């Protein structure tokens, strides 16, 4: 049984939309895992007071610490954008 052209076109459009949603969901999962990992790597001196954190000490980020901070910001922005795009696609 052959489908008429409009039905084929609608079916192709639906399949494309489903694949796009799956790709966006996969990208969001990857971004979220990267974000969690980067945040956990940076949490070594995060204000625990007498339990090991630094109180009242200001230090600038240098080297690898600065790189991880910048990567965290970039991944967070990309995660937000991918979430917004998925919301728009519906």
Backbone bond lengths (Angstrom), bond angles and torsions (degrees), N, CA, C in turn:
res aa  C-N    CA-C-N  psi(-1)  N-CA   C-N-CA  omega(-1)  CA-C   N-CA-C  phi
1 X - - - 1.445 - - 1.524 109.34 -
2 X 1.294 116.23 128.62 1.460 121.37 -179.68 1.520 109.56 -100.57
3 X 1.313 114.65 141.21 1.464 120.04 178.49 1.522 109.64 -90.30
4 X 1.331 116.88 145.06 1.470 119.01 175.27 1.527 110.93 -63.43
5 X 1.310 117.22 157.53 1.462 122.13 -177.37 1.536 113.80 -56.61
6 X 1.345 120.00 -44.27 1.469 118.04 179.67 1.525 112.92 -61.92
7 X 1.319 117.41 -35.53 1.466 120.44 178.46 1.528 110.15 -68.99
8 X 1.330 116.96 -40.63 1.469 120.54 176.95 1.520 110.79 -61.39
9 X 1.323 116.62 -43.68 1.462 120.62 -178.89 1.532 110.58 -64.47
10 X 1.327 117.13 -41.21 1.462 121.03 178.96 1.522 111.01 -66.73
11 X 1.313 116.92 -39.73 1.458 121.41 177.97 1.527 110.53 -64.68
12 X 1.317 117.56 -42.28 1.468 121.28 178.00 1.526 110.58 -64.09
13 X 1.318 117.00 -40.15 1.471 121.13 178.99 1.528 110.62 -64.99
14 X 1.327 117.10 -41.43 1.458 121.30 178.95 1.527 110.79 -65.10
15 X 1.318 117.10 -43.24 1.464 120.55 178.93 1.524 111.09 -64.24
16 X 1.316 116.59 -39.23 1.457 121.07 177.83 1.520 110.54 -63.91
17 X 1.316 116.96 -41.09 1.460 121.77 179.50 1.528 110.60 -65.22
18 X 1.324 117.05 -40.59 1.465 121.13 178.52 1.526 110.26 -64.89
19 X 1.330 117.09 -42.88 1.466 120.34 179.25 1.524 111.13 -64.54
20 X 1.329 117.41 -39.53 1.453 121.34 178.58 1.527 110.40 -62.51
21 X 1.324 116.58 -43.24 1.468 120.14 178.64 1.529 110.98 -63.63
22 X 1.330 117.19 -40.05 1.461 120.61 178.94 1.529 111.68 -65.33
23 X 1.318 116.17 -40.75 1.467 120.12 178.49 1.520 110.13 -64.61
24 X 1.339 116.97 -44.80 1.463 120.06 178.64 1.520 111.60 -62.83
25 X 1.328 117.42 -39.64 1.457 120.57 178.23 1.527 110.83 -63.97
26 X 1.317 117.20 -41.54 1.463 121.10 177.90 1.528 111.05 -63.80
27 X 1.334 116.54 -42.20 1.466 120.90 178.14 1.524 110.14 -62.79
28 X 1.333 117.12 -41.55 1.464 120.20 178.63 1.525 111.46 -63.15
29 X 1.313 117.59 -40.51 1.465 120.53 178.62 1.520 110.35 -63.54
30 X 1.316 117.23 -42.98 1.465 120.87 178.62 1.524 110.53 -62.91
31 X 1.344 117.10 -46.48 1.467 120.41 178.34 1.525 111.41 -61.00
32 X 1.329 117.32 -40.87 1.465 119.34 -178.61 1.528 111.19 -66.20
33 X 1.331 117.03 -40.55 1.464 119.47 178.25 1.527 111.48 -65.98
34 X 1.338 116.36 -40.49 1.468 119.41 176.33 1.524 111.12 -63.09
35 X 1.321 116.41 -41.38 1.457 120.86 -179.75 1.524 111.14 -64.09
36 X 1.318 116.78 -44.33 1.467 120.66 177.75 1.528 110.39 -60.86
37 X 1.336 116.33 -46.02 1.467 119.80 179.88 1.516 112.58 -61.77
38 X 1.328 116.84 -44.61 1.467 119.83 -179.85 1.525 111.66 -64.95
39 X 1.317 117.09 -39.13 1.468 119.86 178.99 1.518 110.53 -66.94
40 X 1.323 117.28 -40.95 1.467 119.80 178.72 1.525 112.17 -65.98
41 X 1.312 117.35 -35.70 1.467 120.53 177.80 1.529 110.44 -64.29
42 X 1.328 116.96 -36.61 1.463 121.03 -176.34 1.520 113.28 -82.61
43 X 1.305 119.61 -9.29 1.461 120.93 -169.64 1.526 114.78 -81.58
44 X 1.311 119.54 14.03 1.460 121.43 -174.94 1.523 114.20 -63.86
45 X 1.317 120.93 -35.99 1.456 122.02 -178.78 1.504 111.14 -127.38
46 X 1.309 117.12 56.24 1.453 120.02 -167.82 1.520 114.40 -99.74
47 X 1.311 118.11 49.30 1.453 119.88 171.42 1.516 114.84 76.25
48 X 1.298 118.40 43.46 1.456 120.69 177.76 1.525 112.03 -89.87
49 X 1.298 117.18 3.08 1.464 120.97 178.06 1.520 111.89 66.19
50 X 1.334 116.74 -130.11 1.471 120.06 -177.35 1.529 113.64 -67.71
51 X 1.316 116.90 -9.32 1.467 119.67 -179.27 1.519 112.92 -87.37
52 X 1.314 117.87 7.62 1.450 118.88 175.53 1.508 114.82 131.69
53 X 1.317 118.63 -9.65 1.455 120.70 179.62 1.519 111.51 -84.20
54 X 1.319 115.99 175.53 1.458 121.31 179.84 1.520 108.47 -105.38
55 X 1.316 117.13 129.31 1.467 121.35 177.97 1.523 108.47 -112.63
56 X 1.309 115.65 126.84 1.454 120.08 174.79 1.509 115.20 70.31
57 X 1.282 119.12 14.96 1.457 121.67 179.71 1.524 107.71 -110.63
58 X 1.310 115.57 121.77 1.455 120.13 179.39 1.514 108.40 -101.06
59 X 1.296 115.73 127.01 1.459 118.92 176.59 1.524 108.41 -135.56
60 X 1.310 115.32 144.04 1.461 118.92 178.48 1.520 109.41 -83.21
61 X 1.309 114.80 151.52 1.458 120.08 178.11 1.528 108.49 -80.88
62 X 1.323 115.57 131.84 1.463 120.90 179.51 1.508 110.31 -136.77
63 X 1.306 114.53 152.81 1.457 121.10 173.50 1.510 114.09 60.90
64 X 1.327 115.13 -126.85 1.457 122.02 -175.43 1.530 110.50 -65.93
65 X 1.327 117.42 -36.36 1.462 120.62 179.18 1.530 111.09 -60.77
66 X 1.320 116.23 -41.29 1.462 120.44 178.12 1.532 110.54 -67.52
67 X 1.328 116.29 -39.55 1.457 120.88 178.01 1.531 110.88 -60.96
68 X 1.346 116.88 -46.78 1.460 120.30 178.84 1.526 111.56 -63.14
69 X 1.323 117.05 -38.75 1.463 120.66 178.32 1.528 110.54 -62.92
70 X 1.333 116.64 -47.45 1.463 120.07 -179.88 1.528 111.69 -65.05
71 X 1.330 117.25 -39.80 1.466 120.43 176.52 1.528 111.34 -62.62
72 X 1.333 116.75 -38.73 1.461 120.45 178.42 1.517 110.96 -62.27
73 X 1.321 117.04 -43.48 1.460 120.90 178.92 1.531 110.32 -63.73
74 X 1.318 117.41 -44.78 1.468 121.32 -178.76 1.527 111.00 -64.23
75 X 1.332 117.49 -45.58 1.464 121.28 179.97 1.531 110.41 -65.09
76 X 1.333 117.65 -37.88 1.470 120.39 177.94 1.528 110.72 -63.58
77 X 1.320 116.97 -41.69 1.468 120.51 178.10 1.524 110.49 -64.93
78 X 1.330 117.31 -44.31 1.465 120.99 178.39 1.532 111.78 -62.99
79 X 1.333 116.95 -37.98 1.460 120.92 176.78 1.526 110.59 -63.75
80 X 1.328 116.69 -43.64 1.458 120.80 178.39 1.525 110.81 -62.47
81 X 1.323 117.08 -44.94 1.467 120.75 -179.23 1.530 110.57 -63.54
82 X 1.332 117.46 -43.80 1.463 119.50 179.78 1.530 110.88 -65.59
83 X 1.318 117.93 -35.13 1.462 120.78 176.40 1.522 110.94 -66.01
84 X 1.320 116.61 -41.57 1.457 121.17 179.63 1.529 111.02 -66.08
85 X 1.328 117.34 -41.03 1.463 121.31 178.39 1.529 109.86 -63.91
86 X 1.328 117.01 -41.56 1.450 119.43 178.87 1.531 110.68 -65.55
87 X 1.327 117.80 -35.40 1.458 120.98 176.12 1.524 110.96 -63.96
88 X 1.326 116.97 -40.80 1.453 120.77 179.62 1.528 112.38 -67.63
89 X 1.324 116.65 -37.31 1.455 120.42 -179.91 1.527 110.55 -69.66
90 X 1.332 114.74 -36.03 1.471 119.59 174.53 1.449 112.01 84.60
